[in-house]
Amino acid sequence: MKVALISDIHGNLEALHAVLEDIRQQGIRDIWCLGDVVGYGPNPCECLDRVMKHCALTILGNHDQAALFDPEGFNPVALAAVYWTRDQLDAVGARDQINARWDFLGELPRTHKVDEYLFVHGSPRDPTNEYVFPEDVYNLRKMEGLFSRFEGQCFQGHTHIPGVFPESGDFRAPDECDYEVVLTGDKAMFNVGSVGQPRDGDPRGSYVVLDREQQRVFFRRVEYDFEVTAEKIYRIGELDNMLGDRLKSGR
């Protein structure tokens, strides 16, 4: 009855290895990925291979979509990373392995629903592209629109900032709820954070455990050697150095 929810790996193989090992040590077998396996990071193919092997479900993220189609709304740094990632997906591995990765990306669903739980990458209103930031709690119209689109609990990624949005109340970061939330039946949105590029000031990889039997959500942080990933980025001319720098500060 436990499922590990990971998201926003962004080609960071070292972080993904650490998170998968943490999940294994807890005896959790079901792993669902909420998107953005690729983009920004230096190991898109290797991360895709591991997600294809270990994740029972993967949702389409906006960077996954950008690898498939013409990207829209990407800044120059992200756009350069998209084009480099495409080249890697076309070049690394045997032809059947390359085709399997493209087929996998092309078949990813935009949403998944189980009982009262909705799983997306972005938001319940726009599953792939809409951001829901902590400060959006002050935009009552936006929040009302989001909560009207689902019943129960919605799990998402995309912003790389973990925490919970109760339907009534302010955003709560994981440390503000002691890394555990009891599901009371009230509506809530949960951001599971980012495995490979956290942006909440904590460089450790982030993910969530949903315990459907105990009706609890647990936020997890996992240390990994971000210096190794950063050095890989620095050696790739098409990837901006800031993509390595930000791993060290979690920004």
C-alpha positions, -999 to +999 in steps of 0.1 A: +000+000+000+030+023-001+041+041-033+072+063-037+065+094-058+095+108-076+097+137-100+120+161-119+150+139-122+164+161-150+191+138-161+208+137-127+220+101-124+238+105-091+207+119-074+184+092-090+208+064-078+207+078-042+169+082-042+163+047-056+186+032-030+167+051-002+134+037-016+149+002-017+161+004+019+125+012+030+112-019+013+090+000-011+085-017-045+060+006-062+077+037-077+058+063-098+075+092-116+056+125-121+077+136-151+107+155-163+131+125-164+153+145-188+163+181-193+191+202-177+213+173-165+242+153-181+227+118-181+193+118-198+196+084-214+209+066-183+181+082-162+155+071-188+168+036-187+164+034-149+130+050-149+118+025-176+132-004-154+121+007-119+090+028-123+056+012-127+041+045-138+056+076-154+037+109-162+047+132-191+067+163-179+072+195-199+108+187-205+099+152-217+074+168-240+100+193-252+123+165-262+095+151-284+080+183-299+089+219-306+095+235-271+076+266-261+083+290-233+118+278-225+145+303-216+178+301-236+196+279-210+167+254-208+163+255-246+200+247-252+196+218-228+166+205-247+184+204-280+215+187-264+192+162-247+176+154-281+210+147-296+219+124-268+186+105-271+193+100-308+230+089-303+236+069-271+231+032-273+221+005-298+193+013-322+167-008-305+176+009-272+173+043-287+139+035-303+127+021-270+134+053-252+116+074-278+087+050-278+085+053-240+085+091-240+059+091-268+035+070-249+036+088-215+002+098-201-005+133-189-025+123-158-032+092-137-061+087-112-065+061-085-095+064-063-093+099-047-057+105-058-048+124-089-012+124-102+001+150-127+033+168-135+022+205-134-013+211-120-048+195-119-058+223-144-029+219-168-013+186-161+020+193-180+028+230-180+011+250-152+032+259-122+018+261-086+042+281-065+039+286-027+030+323-032+000+313-053-019+307-020-025+345-021-042+342-056-076+329-044-091+327-079-062+305-091-064+282-060-102+279-063-098+270-100-072+243-092-091+227-063-122+226-084-105+202-108-101+172-085-115+154-055-093+142-026-055+147-031-034+158-061+003+149-063+025+170-086+060+182-093+073+209-118+082+237-094+110+216-077+097+230-043+082+203-020+053+209+003+016+207+008-012+231-002-043+225+020-075+237+004-080+260+034-047+274+047-012+284+037+014+264+019+035+243+043+070+232+036+081+197+047+099+209+078+069+229+089+048+197+091+076+175+105+079+158+071+046+140+076+010+148+067-020+128+078-047+126+051-080+136+068-102+135+037-099+172+031-086+183-003-049+190-007-022+194-033+012+178-026+043+188-044+068+160-042+098+182-050+127+173-073+151+144-073+177+160-095+174+198-092+159+210-059+150+247-057+140+252-021+175+259-007+182+222+002+205+205-023+194+170-013+171+150-036+134+151-027+106+126-030+074+115-012+060+083+001+023+079+000+010+053+025-025+045+014-032+021+042-022+045+070-034+076+050-002+094+054+023+113+032+060+113+041+085+138+027+120+124+022+154+141+015+184+121+003+220+133+001+240+126-030+273+138-044+262+168-064+298+178-071+301+148-094+270+158-114+281+194-115+315+185-129+298+165-156+278+195-166+309+218-167+325+194-192+295+197-216+298+228-237+261+229-246+250+229-209+253+262-191+276+261-160+248+276-139+230+242-142+259+227-122+262+257-099+226+255-088+229+219-077+252+230-049+229+256-034+196+238-041+184+269-061 
